[in-house]
Amino acid sequence: MHSCLASLFVQCIINPMPKKYLLILLAIVVLGAFLRFYLITEIPLGLYPDEAMNGSNAQEAWATGHFKVFYPENNGREGLFINLQAISLATFGPTPWALRIVSAVIGTLTILAIYLVAKEMFTKENVIPAQAGIQKRNTAWIPDQVGNDRIIGLLAAFFLATSYWHLNFSRIGFRAIMLPMMACFGIYFLLKGLRRGKPYDLILAGLFTGLGLYTYIAFRFMVFVFAMPVIAAIIKWRRERRAVAGEKSHCIPCSLALYVFVAVIAIIPIGLYFVQNPQDFLNRAGEVSVFASASPLKSFAKSVGLTLQMFFYHGDGNWRHNLAYAPELHPLVALFFIIGIIMLMHRLKNYRLSAGTLFIWFAAMILPVALTREGLPHALRAIGMIPPIIIIAGIGAERVRQWINIWVARQIIKWPQKIAQLERIRRELMIFFVLALMVIPLATYRDYFLVWANNPETYNAFDTGHLHMAQYLASLPNNTKKYVIVNTLGTPVRGIPMPSQTIMYTTDTFTAESRAAKNFSYLLRADADSINVAANQKTIITLLDETDRTLTKTLRQKFPILKIQVPGDFIVLQNY
């Protein structure tokens, strides 16, 4: 994996690329990295149990050396992200940011990935030249070319770097953040490999395609997206072979065979796991599916509608996923997205491959959300839609830049004597265009670091009180007996409900051995009677649900020596 990423950076640098474009790309990546790493140790506050569950599995994997392709707890999770987190935990320890820094790295690499795939999609070799007379009067304002491929790539990279939607998940320890990166790199190398016929491009395409299945369940729908370049390449190869007899070009079937072979090899481990454990293949997806509703078609239509509107109007209301109910796209990016769709539709004949791939990518990645009926609109399940949306917005922004140049060029034709004045106007309009774009990162910084990070709802959404409780328990000596009563509901993980994971991860007490070594006991509410409090043994009892006054009263009546203490934003019962 690391060698693949190193190869990407080398290619980006050594390939012919004007210095100004390289400097702009580096500036965009630095900006994106700043937004993803800035205050990563402090924001978000707290640690959500789903993140902590990843951490507990990662701790156990590192301690035992048993790294899994699939972790069945918590409704099942693909293993690649958790295994990467294990490396981070071994380096930085059981802190929330040690889980999230992996997401920040992946989120930053995705900025480079989206530049590469957007540029590749609109490179001249992937475009069918416009035929003379193809434009009608009412579309004469549209030039033959969508725009400069590098500028489209840079605009897409900028929009991703400054996207609140992508930034949010780049700072949380959820495995879904890997999907956009793997999808972008996979499509990039597949398009490039089919265009050039270079084996290493196709090997990397196969690796990213296969490894993508180890990231997030929604990646399974990417099979439809990868199929588009494959089918287009076969059709093009057959046509060219008939038209140009005797002229040799690279063997498309050979390229596809290499790509599929590498992808299949990469898929084998997780494929064998699902053959042996078929119940894990769907699991959670089956529970929230629209097909489990009374009217599947109606539920599907509702899911599609709610998902489409979240880009422009009513976004995800979950504070872990979004600045609640805010649109997922900045208004300017949303406008460029609409312009980009119109542009591609008008130039569909010339951009069949790129437009077809983007539209299928968009449609395929809406399915993980549209086929569910829970928590809609759902920004996390829709994370795979980010790349096609952002690339299309880059096309729209490039189109606006072209409009400025076209308008000035027409005025110069009319008023050649005013060329100096018109050139000044063009420069001023371009400056205004760039300044308008600069509003986006400022708005994202404000919304995330000033508004969202300081909202009380964010504090609660990440179980911050439980994290503080866990940090307090972790600070106590091993000779203190610690009881954690898990009096909350949640998916059972080895007999204990999920909300306990924030405590287990932070105190490194996920396994029975570590609990015994650190004197921890996790009990269900029904097992509270087994607690023993002796005067000569320092004992502390915590309740995950502190509002359970009945249980608190029962414990104090049974053990009069217990006292209520408030070490922070939580309470404990202790005998000292």
C-alpha positions as CSV (number, residue, x, y, z in Angstrom):
1,M,0.0,0.0,0.0
2,H,2.8,2.4,1.0
3,S,4.7,1.6,-2.2
4,C,1.6,2.4,-4.3
5,L,1.2,5.8,-2.6
6,A,4.9,6.6,-3.1
7,S,4.5,5.7,-6.8
8,L,1.6,8.2,-7.0
9,F,3.7,11.1,-5.7
10,V,6.6,10.2,-7.9
11,Q,4.4,10.1,-11.0
12,C,2.8,13.4,-10.0
13,I,6.2,15.1,-9.8
14,I,8.1,13.6,-12.7
15,N,5.3,13.7,-15.3
16,P,5.4,16.8,-17.4
17,M,3.5,19.4,-15.4
18,P,3.9,23.2,-15.6
19,K,5.5,24.6,-12.5
20,K,2.6,26.9,-11.8
21,Y,0.1,24.0,-11.7
22,L,2.3,22.0,-9.4
23,L,2.7,24.9,-7.0
24,I,-1.1,25.5,-7.0
25,L,-1.7,21.8,-6.4
26,L,0.8,21.8,-3.5
27,A,-0.9,24.8,-2.0
28,I,-4.3,23.2,-2.2
29,V,-3.0,20.0,-0.6
30,V,-1.4,22.1,2.2
31,L,-4.6,23.9,2.8
32,G,-6.5,20.7,2.9
33,A,-4.0,19.2,5.3
34,F,-4.2,22.2,7.6
35,L,-8.0,21.9,7.8
36,R,-7.7,18.2,8.6
37,F,-4.9,18.3,11.1
38,Y,-5.4,21.6,12.9
39,L,-6.4,21.0,16.5
40,I,-6.9,17.3,15.8
41,T,-6.0,16.5,19.4
42,E,-8.8,18.7,20.6
43,I,-11.6,18.7,18.0
44,P,-13.9,16.9,18.0
45,L,-14.3,16.6,21.8
46,G,-15.2,13.2,23.1
47,L,-15.1,9.8,21.5
48,Y,-18.1,8.1,20.0
49,P,-18.5,4.4,20.8
50,D,-18.3,3.4,17.1
51,E,-14.9,5.0,16.9
52,A,-13.8,3.4,20.2
53,M,-15.0,0.0,18.9
54,N,-12.5,0.4,16.0
55,G,-9.9,1.3,18.6
56,S,-10.6,-1.7,20.8
57,N,-10.3,-4.1,17.9
58,A,-7.1,-2.3,16.7
59,Q,-5.6,-2.6,20.2
60,E,-6.4,-6.3,20.3
61,A,-5.1,-6.9,16.8
62,W,-1.8,-5.2,17.6
63,A,-1.4,-7.1,20.9
64,T,-2.2,-10.5,19.4
65,G,-0.8,-10.0,15.9
66,H,-4.1,-11.2,14.6
67,F,-5.2,-8.6,12.0
68,K,-8.5,-9.5,10.4
69,V,-10.0,-8.7,7.0
70,F,-13.4,-8.3,8.7
71,Y,-14.3,-7.5,12.3
72,P,-17.7,-8.9,13.1
73,E,-18.5,-6.8,16.2
74,N,-20.8,-3.7,16.0
75,N,-22.7,-5.1,13.0
76,G,-19.5,-5.9,11.1
77,R,-16.8,-3.7,9.7
78,E,-14.2,-4.2,6.9
79,G,-10.7,-4.5,8.4
80,L,-8.3,-2.4,6.4
81,F,-9.0,0.9,8.2
82,I,-8.9,-0.7,11.6
83,N,-5.6,-2.4,10.8
84,L,-4.1,1.0,9.8
85,Q,-5.4,2.4,13.1
86,A,-3.6,-0.3,15.0
87,I,-0.3,1.1,13.7
88,S,-1.3,4.6,14.8
89,L,-2.3,3.3,18.3
90,A,1.0,1.5,18.7
91,T,2.7,4.8,18.0
92,F,0.6,7.3,19.9
93,G,-1.3,5.3,22.5
94,P,-5.1,5.0,23.2
95,T,-6.2,8.5,22.6
96,P,-9.1,9.7,20.4
97,W,-6.8,11.6,18.0
98,A,-4.6,8.5,17.4
99,L,-7.8,7.0,15.8
100,R,-8.6,10.1,13.9
101,I,-5.2,11.0,12.5
102,V,-5.5,8.0,10.2
103,S,-8.6,9.6,8.7
104,A,-6.8,12.9,8.4
105,V,-4.0,11.3,6.4
106,I,-6.5,9.5,4.1
107,G,-8.6,12.6,3.7
108,T,-5.5,14.6,2.7
109,L,-4.4,12.0,0.2
110,T,-7.9,12.0,-1.4
111,I,-7.2,15.6,-2.4
112,L,-4.4,14.4,-4.6
113,A,-6.4,11.5,-5.8
114,I,-9.3,13.6,-7.0
115,Y,-7.0,15.9,-8.9
116,L,-5.5,13.0,-10.7
117,V,-8.8,11.3,-11.6
118,A,-10.4,14.6,-12.7
119,K,-7.4,15.5,-14.9
120,E,-7.3,12.0,-16.4
121,M,-11.0,12.1,-17.2
122,F,-10.6,15.2,-19.3
123,T,-7.2,14.6,-20.9
124,K,-7.4,15.0,-24.6
125,E,-7.0,11.3,-25.4
126,N,-10.3,10.6,-23.6
127,V,-12.3,13.1,-25.6
128,I,-14.0,12.6,-28.9
129,P,-13.3,15.7,-31.1
130,A,-16.4,17.7,-31.9
131,Q,-17.6,17.5,-35.5
132,A,-18.0,20.6,-37.6
133,G,-21.5,22.0,-37.4
134,I,-22.4,20.0,-34.3
135,Q,-23.4,23.1,-32.4
136,K,-26.9,24.6,-32.7
137,R,-27.7,28.2,-32.4
138,N,-29.0,27.9,-28.9
139,T,-25.8,26.2,-27.7
140,A,-23.3,28.3,-29.5
141,W,-22.1,29.8,-26.2
142,I,-20.6,26.4,-25.3
143,P,-17.1,25.8,-26.7
144,D,-16.0,22.4,-28.0
145,Q,-13.9,21.7,-25.0
146,V,-15.2,21.4,-21.4
147,G,-12.0,23.2,-20.3
148,N,-8.4,22.7,-19.3
149,D,-8.0,19.3,-17.8
150,R,-5.5,20.5,-15.2
151,I,-7.6,23.4,-14.1
152,I,-10.6,21.1,-13.7
153,G,-8.4,18.9,-11.6
154,L,-7.2,21.8,-9.5
155,L,-10.7,23.2,-9.0
156,A,-11.9,19.7,-7.9
157,A,-9.0,19.3,-5.5
158,F,-9.7,22.8,-4.1
159,F,-13.4,22.0,-3.6
160,L,-12.6,18.7,-1.9
161,A,-9.9,20.3,0.3
162,T,-12.4,22.9,1.5
163,S,-15.5,20.7,1.7
164,Y,-17.2,20.7,5.1
165,W,-18.7,17.4,4.2
166,H,-15.4,15.7,3.5
167,L,-13.5,17.6,6.2
168,N,-15.9,16.4,8.9
169,F,-15.3,12.7,8.1
170,S,-11.6,13.3,7.7
171,R,-11.4,14.1,11.4
172,I,-13.5,11.2,12.7
173,G,-12.3,7.6,13.2
174,F,-14.9,6.1,10.8
175,R,-13.7,3.7,8.0
176,A,-16.0,5.3,5.4
177,I,-13.4,8.0,4.8
178,M,-11.3,5.4,2.8
179,L,-14.0,5.0,0.1
180,P,-13.5,8.2,-1.8
181,M,-9.7,7.8,-1.8
182,M,-9.8,4.2,-3.0
183,A,-12.5,4.9,-5.6
184,C,-10.6,7.9,-7.0
185,F,-7.2,6.1,-7.2
186,G,-8.9,3.0,-8.7
187,I,-10.7,4.9,-11.4
188,Y,-7.6,7.1,-12.2
189,F,-5.3,4.1,-12.7
190,L,-8.0,2.2,-14.6
191,L,-8.6,5.1,-17.1
192,K,-4.9,5.7,-17.4
193,G,-4.0,2.0,-17.8
194,L,-6.7,1.5,-20.5
195,R,-5.5,4.6,-22.3
196,R,-1.7,3.9,-22.2
197,G,-1.6,0.1,-21.8
198,K,1.1,0.3,-19.1
199,P,1.1,-2.8,-16.9
200,Y,1.9,-0.9,-13.6
201,D,-1.1,1.4,-14.1
202,L,-3.4,-1.7,-14.5
203,I,-1.8,-3.5,-11.5
204,L,-2.4,-0.4,-9.3
205,A,-6.0,-0.1,-10.7
206,G,-6.6,-3.8,-9.8
207,L,-5.1,-3.3,-6.3
208,F,-7.2,-0.2,-5.5
209,T,-10.3,-2.0,-6.8
210,G,-9.7,-5.1,-4.8
211,L,-8.6,-3.3,-1.6
212,G,-11.6,-1.0,-1.8
213,L,-13.7,-3.9,-0.7
214,Y,-11.8,-3.9,2.6
215,T,-12.9,-0.3,3.4
216,Y,-16.6,0.3,3.6
217,I,-19.7,-1.7,2.5
218,A,-20.8,1.0,0.0
219,F,-17.7,0.3,-2.1
220,R,-19.4,-2.8,-3.4
221,F,-21.5,-0.5,-5.6
222,M,-18.3,0.8,-7.3
223,V,-18.4,-2.3,-9.5
224,F,-20.9,-0.4,-11.7
225,V,-18.5,2.5,-12.0
226,F,-15.5,0.4,-12.8
227,A,-17.6,-1.4,-15.5
228,M,-18.1,1.9,-17.4
229,P,-14.4,2.4,-18.6
230,V,-14.1,-1.3,-19.1
231,I,-17.1,-1.5,-21.5
232,A,-16.1,1.7,-23.2
233,A,-12.6,0.4,-23.8
234,I,-13.8,-2.9,-25.3
235,I,-16.2,-1.0,-27.7
236,K,-13.5,1.4,-28.7
237,W,-11.0,-1.3,-29.3
238,R,-13.3,-3.3,-31.5
239,R,-14.2,-0.3,-33.6
240,E,-10.6,0.8,-34.0
241,R,-9.5,-2.7,-34.9
242,R,-12.1,-2.9,-37.7
243,A,-11.3,0.6,-38.9
244,V,-7.6,0.5,-38.9
245,A,-6.6,-3.0,-40.0
246,G,-3.0,-3.9,-39.6
247,E,-2.2,-0.9,-37.3
248,K,-1.1,-2.2,-33.9
249,S,-2.2,-0.5,-30.7
250,H,-2.0,-1.9,-27.2
251,C,-4.1,-5.0,-26.5
252,I,-7.2,-3.9,-24.5
253,P,-8.3,-7.5,-23.7
254,C,-4.7,-8.1,-22.3
255,S,-4.9,-4.9,-20.2
256,L,-8.4,-5.9,-18.9
257,A,-7.2,-9.4,-18.1
258,L,-4.3,-8.1,-16.0
259,Y,-6.6,-5.6,-14.2
260,V,-9.2,-8.3,-13.4
261,F,-6.5,-10.8,-12.4
262,V,-4.9,-8.4,-9.9
263,A,-8.3,-7.3,-8.5
264,V,-9.4,-10.9,-8.0
265,I,-6.2,-11.8,-6.2
266,A,-6.7,-8.8,-3.9
267,I,-10.3,-9.8,-3.2
268,I,-9.6,-13.5,-2.3
269,P,-9.0,-13.1,1.5
270,I,-12.2,-11.2,2.2
271,G,-14.1,-13.3,-0.4
272,L,-13.1,-16.5,1.5
273,Y,-14.2,-14.9,4.8
274,F,-17.7,-14.1,3.4
275,V,-18.0,-17.6,2.0
276,Q,-17.2,-19.0,5.4
277,N,-19.3,-16.4,7.2
278,P,-22.2,-15.5,4.8
279,Q,-24.2,-13.9,7.6
280,D,-21.7,-11.0,7.7
281,F,-22.0,-10.1,4.1
282,L,-25.2,-8.1,4.5
283,N,-25.8,-7.9,8.3
284,R,-26.6,-4.3,9.1
285,A,-27.5,-3.4,5.5
286,G,-30.3,-6.0,5.7
287,E,-31.7,-4.4,8.9
288,V,-32.1,-0.9,7.5
289,S,-33.0,-1.9,3.9
290,V,-36.0,-0.3,2.2
291,F,-37.0,-3.9,1.3
292,A,-37.8,-4.5,4.9
293,S,-40.4,-1.8,4.8
294,A,-44.1,-2.2,4.0
295,S,-43.8,-0.3,0.7
296,P,-40.2,-0.7,-0.7
297,L,-40.8,1.5,-3.8
298,K,-42.2,4.4,-1.8
299,S,-39.4,4.1,0.7
300,F,-36.8,4.1,-2.1
301,A,-38.3,7.2,-3.8
302,K,-38.4,9.0,-0.4
303,S,-34.7,8.1,0.3
304,V,-33.6,9.4,-3.1
305,G,-35.5,12.6,-2.7
306,L,-34.1,13.3,0.8
307,T,-30.6,12.5,-0.4
308,L,-30.8,14.8,-3.5
309,Q,-32.1,17.7,-1.5
310,M,-29.3,17.5,1.1
311,F,-26.8,19.0,-1.3
312,F,-28.7,22.2,-1.6
313,Y,-31.2,22.6,1.3
314,H,-31.7,20.2,4.2
315,G,-28.6,18.2,5.1
316,D,-27.9,15.5,7.6
317,G,-29.3,16.4,11.1
318,N,-26.9,14.2,13.0
319,W,-24.3,16.4,14.7
320,R,-21.6,13.8,14.3
321,H,-22.1,14.0,10.5
322,N,-22.8,17.6,9.9
323,L,-23.5,21.1,11.2
324,A,-27.0,19.8,11.8
325,Y,-29.4,20.3,8.8
326,A,-27.0,22.5,6.9
327,P,-26.6,21.7,3.1
328,E,-23.8,19.4,2.4
329,L,-22.4,21.7,-0.3
330,H,-21.4,25.3,0.0
331,P,-23.9,27.4,-2.1
332,L,-21.2,28.4,-4.6
333,V,-20.1,24.7,-5.0
334,A,-23.8,23.7,-5.4
335,L,-24.1,26.3,-8.2
336,F,-21.0,25.1,-10.0
337,F,-22.3,21.5,-9.6
338,I,-25.5,22.4,-11.5
339,I,-23.6,24.3,-14.2
340,G,-21.3,21.2,-14.5
341,I,-24.2,18.9,-15.1
342,I,-25.6,21.1,-17.8
343,M,-22.2,21.4,-19.4
344,L,-21.7,17.6,-19.5
345,M,-25.2,17.0,-20.8
346,H,-24.6,19.4,-23.7
347,R,-21.3,17.8,-24.5
348,L,-22.3,14.2,-23.9
349,K,-21.3,13.1,-27.4
350,N,-17.8,14.4,-26.9
351,Y,-17.3,13.3,-23.3
352,R,-19.1,10.0,-23.3
353,L,-16.4,8.2,-21.2
354,S,-15.9,10.9,-18.6
355,A,-19.6,12.0,-18.4
356,G,-20.8,8.4,-18.4
357,T,-18.4,7.5,-15.6
358,L,-19.3,10.5,-13.5
359,F,-23.0,10.0,-13.9
360,I,-22.8,6.3,-13.2
361,W,-20.5,7.0,-10.2
362,F,-23.1,9.5,-8.9
363,A,-26.0,7.0,-9.4
364,A,-24.1,4.0,-8.0
365,M,-23.1,5.9,-4.8
366,I,-26.6,7.1,-4.1
367,L,-27.7,3.5,-3.8
368,P,-26.1,2.9,-0.3
369,V,-28.4,5.7,1.0
370,A,-31.4,5.2,-1.3
371,L,-31.7,1.5,-0.4
372,T,-31.9,2.4,3.3
373,R,-34.7,4.0,5.3
374,E,-33.0,5.0,8.6
375,G,-31.6,8.4,9.6
376,L,-32.2,10.2,6.3
377,P,-30.6,12.2,4.8
378,H,-27.4,10.4,5.8
379,A,-24.1,12.1,4.9
380,L,-22.0,9.2,6.1
381,R,-23.6,6.5,3.8
382,A,-23.5,9.0,1.0
383,I,-19.8,9.7,1.3
384,G,-19.1,7.8,-1.9
385,M,-21.0,10.6,-3.8
386,I,-18.4,13.2,-2.9
387,P,-15.9,12.6,-5.7
388,P,-18.4,12.7,-8.7
389,I,-20.2,15.7,-7.2
390,I,-16.9,17.6,-6.6
391,I,-15.5,16.8,-10.0
392,I,-18.7,17.9,-11.7
393,A,-18.5,21.2,-9.6
394,G,-15.0,21.6,-10.9
395,I,-16.3,21.4,-14.5
396,G,-18.9,24.0,-13.6
397,A,-16.3,26.4,-12.1
398,E,-14.0,25.9,-15.1
399,R,-17.0,26.8,-17.3
400,V,-17.5,30.0,-15.5
401,R,-13.8,30.9,-15.9
402,Q,-14.2,30.2,-19.6
403,W,-17.3,32.5,-19.8
404,I,-15.2,35.4,-18.6
405,N,-12.5,34.7,-21.2
406,I,-15.1,34.2,-24.0
407,W,-17.0,37.4,-23.1
408,V,-13.8,39.5,-23.0
409,A,-12.6,38.0,-26.3
410,R,-15.9,38.9,-28.0
411,Q,-15.7,42.5,-26.7
412,I,-12.1,42.8,-28.1
413,I,-13.4,41.7,-31.5
414,K,-16.0,44.4,-31.4
415,W,-13.8,47.1,-29.8
416,P,-10.1,46.3,-30.8
417,Q,-9.1,49.8,-29.9
418,K,-10.0,49.1,-26.3
419,I,-8.0,46.0,-25.9
420,A,-5.9,47.3,-23.0
421,Q,-9.0,48.3,-21.1
422,L,-10.8,45.0,-21.8
423,E,-7.7,43.0,-20.7
424,R,-7.8,45.0,-17.4
425,I,-11.5,44.1,-17.0
426,R,-10.7,40.4,-17.7
427,R,-8.0,40.4,-15.0
428,E,-10.4,42.1,-12.5
429,L,-13.1,39.6,-13.2
430,M,-10.6,36.7,-12.7
431,I,-9.5,38.3,-9.4
432,F,-13.1,38.5,-8.4
433,F,-13.7,34.9,-9.4
434,V,-10.7,33.7,-7.3
435,L,-11.8,35.9,-4.3
436,A,-15.3,34.3,-4.6
437,L,-13.6,30.9,-4.3
438,M,-11.7,32.0,-1.3
439,V,-15.0,32.5,0.6
440,I,-15.4,28.7,0.7
441,P,-12.5,27.8,3.0
442,L,-13.3,30.7,5.2
443,A,-16.9,29.5,5.5
444,T,-15.8,26.0,6.2
445,Y,-13.3,27.1,8.9
446,R,-16.0,29.2,10.5
447,D,-18.7,26.5,10.4
448,Y,-16.4,23.7,11.6
449,F,-14.0,25.2,14.1
450,L,-16.1,28.1,15.5
451,V,-19.7,27.0,15.2
452,W,-19.9,23.2,15.1
453,A,-16.9,22.5,17.5
454,N,-18.3,24.8,20.2
455,N,-22.0,23.7,20.0
456,P,-23.3,21.7,23.1
457,E,-24.9,19.2,20.7
458,T,-21.5,18.3,19.4
459,Y,-20.4,17.7,23.0
460,N,-23.2,15.2,23.5
461,A,-22.9,13.6,20.0
462,F,-19.4,12.3,20.8
463,D,-20.1,11.1,24.3
464,T,-17.7,13.6,25.8
465,G,-18.8,12.9,29.3
466,H,-18.0,9.2,29.0
467,L,-14.5,10.0,27.6
468,H,-13.8,12.2,30.6
469,M,-15.0,9.4,32.8
470,A,-12.7,7.0,31.0
471,Q,-9.7,9.3,31.3
472,Y,-10.3,9.6,35.0
473,L,-10.6,5.8,35.5
474,A,-7.4,5.4,33.5
475,S,-5.5,7.7,35.8
476,L,-6.3,5.6,38.9
477,P,-3.8,3.1,40.2
478,N,-4.2,-0.6,39.4
479,N,-4.8,-1.5,43.1
480,T,-8.1,0.4,43.0
481,K,-11.1,-1.8,42.2
482,K,-13.1,-0.2,39.4
483,Y,-16.7,-1.2,38.5
484,V,-18.3,0.1,35.4
485,I,-22.1,-0.6,35.3
486,V,-23.3,-0.5,31.7
487,N,-26.9,0.4,32.4
488,T,-27.6,1.5,28.8
489,L,-28.9,-0.2,25.7
490,G,-26.7,-1.0,22.7
491,T,-25.5,-3.7,20.4
492,P,-23.8,-6.4,22.5
493,V,-20.1,-6.8,22.0
494,R,-18.9,-9.9,23.8
495,G,-21.9,-9.6,26.2
496,I,-21.5,-5.9,27.0
497,P,-23.5,-3.1,25.2
498,M,-21.6,-0.9,22.7
499,P,-21.7,2.4,24.8
500,S,-19.0,0.9,27.1
501,Q,-16.5,1.0,24.3
502,T,-15.5,4.6,25.0
503,I,-14.4,3.4,28.5
504,M,-12.8,0.2,27.3
505,Y,-10.7,1.8,24.5
506,T,-9.5,4.7,26.6
507,T,-8.5,2.5,29.6
508,D,-7.3,-0.3,27.3
509,T,-9.6,-2.9,29.0
510,F,-11.2,-4.5,26.0
511,T,-9.9,-8.0,26.7
512,A,-10.4,-10.1,29.9
513,E,-6.6,-10.1,30.5
514,S,-6.3,-6.3,30.5
515,R,-9.3,-5.9,32.8
516,A,-7.8,-8.3,35.3
517,A,-4.5,-6.6,35.1
518,K,-6.0,-3.1,35.7
519,N,-8.7,-4.3,38.2
520,F,-11.7,-3.4,36.0
521,S,-15.1,-5.1,36.0
522,Y,-17.9,-4.4,33.5
523,L,-21.3,-5.3,34.7
524,L,-24.8,-5.2,33.3
525,R,-27.4,-3.5,35.5
526,A,-28.9,-6.9,36.4
527,D,-25.5,-8.0,37.7
528,A,-25.0,-5.0,40.1
529,D,-25.7,-7.3,43.0
530,S,-22.4,-9.0,42.5
531,I,-20.5,-5.9,43.5
532,N,-18.4,-6.2,46.6
533,V,-17.2,-3.1,48.5
534,A,-14.8,-3.7,51.4
535,A,-13.5,-1.1,53.7
536,N,-9.9,-2.2,53.2
537,Q,-10.1,-2.1,49.3
538,K,-10.3,1.2,47.5
539,T,-13.3,0.9,45.2
540,I,-14.9,3.1,42.7
541,I,-18.2,2.5,40.8
542,T,-19.4,4.4,37.7
543,L,-22.7,4.2,35.9
544,L,-22.8,4.9,32.2
545,D,-26.3,6.2,32.6
546,E,-25.9,8.6,35.5
547,T,-29.6,9.5,35.4
548,D,-30.4,6.0,36.8
549,R,-31.2,7.4,40.3
550,T,-32.8,4.1,41.4
551,L,-29.7,2.1,40.9
552,T,-27.5,4.8,42.6
553,K,-29.9,4.8,45.6
554,T,-29.8,1.0,45.8
555,L,-26.0,0.9,45.8
556,R,-25.7,3.6,48.5
557,Q,-28.2,1.8,50.7
558,K,-26.3,-1.5,50.2
559,F,-22.9,0.1,50.8
560,P,-23.3,3.0,53.2
561,I,-19.5,3.7,53.0
562,L,-19.9,4.8,49.3
563,K,-19.8,8.6,48.7
564,I,-20.9,10.5,45.6
565,Q,-18.0,12.4,44.1
566,V,-17.9,14.7,41.0
567,P,-14.4,14.6,39.5
568,G,-15.6,16.3,36.4
569,D,-18.7,16.4,34.2
570,F,-19.6,12.9,35.6
571,I,-20.3,11.3,39.0
572,V,-18.7,8.3,40.7
573,L,-19.4,6.3,43.9
574,Q,-16.3,5.6,46.0
575,N,-15.4,4.4,49.5
576,Y,-12.5,6.7,50.0
